[in-house]
Amino acid sequence: MNLLKNTLITIVGPTAIGKTTLSIQLAKAFNASIISCDSRQFFKEMTIGTAVPNPSELSAAKHYFIQNRSVFEPYNVGEFERDALEKLTLLFKENPVQIMVGGSGLYVNAVLKGLDYFPEVDASIRAGLVKQLEKEGIEPLQQQLKELDIATYDTIALENPHRVMRALEICIGTGIPYDVFKNKAKKPRNFQTITIGLNADREIIYQRINQRVDQMMANGLLEEARVLFPHKALNALQTVGYRELFSFFDGSNTKEFAISEIKKNSRRFAKRQLTWFKRDMSTLWFNYLTEPSQIISKISEKINAFKN
């Protein structure tokens, strides 16, 4: 008897490309649930600025890890890896095909391949980096990372202080680039993977991003960010769309400039997302306008090839 193997279909691609819409269509086609691995959509206080699926989308398929945490609760990629794998174990008992969607490359890799091993370093190194960040801002840290580990500098979210400092503390504490510790042997997963990438010409991606930011502002992003402003130091809020408005609230910039910075930083983020996801040569890439039926057909072929 040919039996379907547990298969996780993962949808990746730049922000605003249409991953949510496709994930729902695939969930319906394969009677599957959806695991979200967007590290910003975990937090219930952040709705507009993280492009959380709307109520209609959420009701169209069962979603997990959408606004299930608070920004006041520390949550990291290791905890997400554990939680997502536990949830998938249960979901695969119901259906051998499940869906995962999101634009956070590190979180995608954590589920599909496992986290990389990093050695312990002296806590005083991080403390020193935090003081430097508070005193001088993030740019000197970015430059230091560029000098110590150009590979990591070219691929991580440079506007995220937590990730820059994490890479730097490994570089400084071990004398070895952060990038060297990546891509070690991982524990095998008990599921097959099919990764679908959505893409478009750069001009189209940038246009969609600009339109999304304008829609977010129209939907009330300014007010949402204002409520969170007193807590701007939280790691969860070191996020494009909020950080720029926080600068407006503290008088550093005008609202118009803040909006333009959100668009610019979102475009830069999309470029880094594509750099990250393009590294996986097994990803099946489709133009964002491809008919879902074509994508479903290709996935079905791959699933059938996995059969015993």
N, C-alpha and C positions, 0 to 999 in steps of 0.2 A: 504494500500500500504506500502511495506517495503522500507523505504528510508535510504540511507547511511548517517550516522552521520559524521560530520566533524572529520577527523582522521589525526593526525600527527604521521608519522612513523619516529622515531629517531634512528639513527645509531651511536653507541658509541663503544669504544674500545681503546686499546693502539695505540700510534703513529706507523705508517708504517705497519699497519695490513691489509689495503686494504679497508678502509671505503669509500673513494672517488669512487672507481670502483663499489662497491656495490650500492652506492647511485644513480649512473647514471643508473644502471640496473633496480633499483626499480622505478626511475623516468619514465623510458620508459615504464615499465610494467603497471604503474598506471596513466600514462599521467600527471605526477606531476612536480612541480618545486622543487628546492632544496634551503633550507635556510642553509647557513653555519654558524656554531656557534663556529668556531675556532678563538679564540681571537687574534691570530697572523696573520691570513689571511685577516683581515680587511684592512691592511695597504698596500698601493700601492707601497711604497718604498721597501717592503720586499717580494720578490718573491721566490727566490731559497731556502732561509733558512727556509721558512714556508711551503714548499711543496704545493704551490698553484696549483690547477688543471691546466694542460696544455691546450693550445688553443683547441685541439681536444676534450678534456673532457668538457671544458666550452661550446663548441658549441653543445655537445650531449644532453644537457638539460639546461633549464633556471636556472641560479644560482643567488642568492642574497647574499649580504654582503661579497663579495669577492673583496678585494682591492678597497673598496668604501670610505676609509678614508685615511688621511695622518698621518704619525707619529707625525706631528706637531700640530695635532688637538686632544685635550684631548677627550677621549671616554671611558666610563666605562660600567660596566655590567648593571647598572640601565637603562642607555640610550639604550643599546642593547635590553633589555627586552621590552622597550616601542616600539622601532622601529620594532623589529621582530614580536610582536603581531599585530601591525598595518598592516604590510605586510601580515601576515597570514590571517587577516580578509578579505583583498582584494583577496588573492589567493583562499580562500575557496569559494568565490562566483563563481570562475571559475571551481573549481573541489573540491569535498569534501575530497579528499586524497592529502596530501602534505608530503614532505620529509624534515627532518632536519638532518644534519650530522656534527660531530666535536668531538674533543677530550678535549674540555675545560669544565670540569664538572660543574663549577660554572655557566657558561653561559647556559649550557643545563638545569640545574635546574631552572634558572631564567625564561626561557620560559615555561617549563613544569609545574612548581609549584609556581613560584613567588619568589621574593627575601625575605630574612629574615629581620626582623626589628632589627635595632641596634640603641641604644640611642646616643644622641649627647655627645661628650666629649670635654674637653678644648683643644683648638687648640695648646696650648703650649706643650702638651704632644707629639703630632706628631713632632713639631719643635725640641723638645729635642731628639727624636728618630732619626731624620734626621741628626742632628749634631753627634750623637753617631755613626751612620752608616758611615759618612764621616771620622770620626776620627779613629774608631776601626775596621771597616768592618762589615760584616753581621753576623759572627759567634757568637759574644756576644749576639746579638739580638736573634739568633736562640736558644741559650742556655737559655736565659731569657724566651722565649716563652715555651720552654720545661718544665721549672719549674712552670710556671703559668697556662699552658693549654696544657697538654700532648695530649688530643684528637685532638686539632687543629694541633699541632706539627706533629702528625702522618699522617695527611691527606693533608695539603696544600703544595704548591710548595715552599719549603724552600729556593731555590735559588732566589726566586723573592722577592726583598726587599720591594716592595709595599705591598704585601700580608702579609709578616711577620710583618711589622710595623702596618698595619691595625688591625691585630689581637691583637698585643701588646697594641695599644692605647685603645682598648676596655677593655682589661684585667686591665690595669693600671687605666684608667679613671673611671671604674665602680667598680673595685674590684671583678668582676665576670668574669669567663672564657668566652672568645669569643664564644666557642662552645655552651654555655648555651642559647645564644640568637638565635641559629639556630633552624630550624624545628618547627617554630610557625605556627599557622593556616594561610592559604593563601586564597586569593580570588579564587573561582572556575574558571576554564578555560572553554571556550565554544567549546572545542574539546576533543575528546577521544585521548588517546596516546597508541602507541605500540612502545616499545623500543627494538631494536635489538642490541645485543652485539656480536662483533667478537673477537675471542681469538685464541691463539695457545700456544704450550709449550713454556716455558720461553726461552729456547735455540733458538727456531725459531724466536721469537720476537726479541731477541738480535741480531741475525744474520741479520734479515731484517733491523734493525736500523743501524747496522754498514755498510751494503751495501748502505743504503739510504744516509748516511753521505758521504761516498766515492763518490757517484754519485753527490751529491750537490757540493762537492769540484770540481769535474770534470766539472760541469756545470757553475762554476764561482762564488761560494759563497764567496771566498776570496775577489774578486773585489767588489761584492755587499756590503760586510761588510766594506770594506775600504772607500767606499763612505759615509757610515753612521757613521763612526768612530768619526767625529767631533761632532756628536750629541748623543754620547753614554749615556749621562745622562738622555735622554728621557725615560719615563716609558715604552713605547712600545718596546724599544730596550733592556730591561732587560730580554732577551730571549735567551734560549739555541741555540747555533749556531752562535750567534752574540757576546754575552758577552765574550766567550772564545777567539774569534779572536781579539776582542778589546784588550785583555790582551797581545796577541802577538804583536799587533801594537804598544802598549806603552812600549814594551821591557820586559814585565814581564815573558814571556814564549817563547819557540820556536814554530814554526808553527806545528811541529809534535806533540808536547805536547798539543797544542790547539785542534788539531783534535781529539786526544785521549780523551780529556776532553769533547768535544762535544758528542762523542759516549757514554762516561760514564754517563754524565748528562742526555742524552736522554734516556738511559736505566733506570736511576732512575726515570725520569719523567714517563715513561711507567708503572713502578711499582706503582707509586702513582695514575696514571689514573685508573688502574685496582682496586686498593683499593677503590677509590671513586665510580666507577661504579658498583662494586660488592655489594654495600650497598643497591641498589635498587633490591629487591627480585622479582619484576615483570618483569625484563629484560629477554628476550629470548636469550640465548647465543648459538652461533654456532661456530664451527671450521671455521677458515678463508678459508679453502678449500671446504667448503660446496657448492654444486651446487646452484646457485642463484634461480633456479626453485623451489628447496625445501623451501628456505626462503620465496619466493613469495607465495607459496602454504600455508604456515603456517600463513603468514600475512593475506591472503585472508580469511582464516578461522576465524581469530580474527575480521576482519572487518565485516564479515557477522554476527558475534555474536553481534555486536553493533547495528544492524538494529533495527528499531522500531518494 
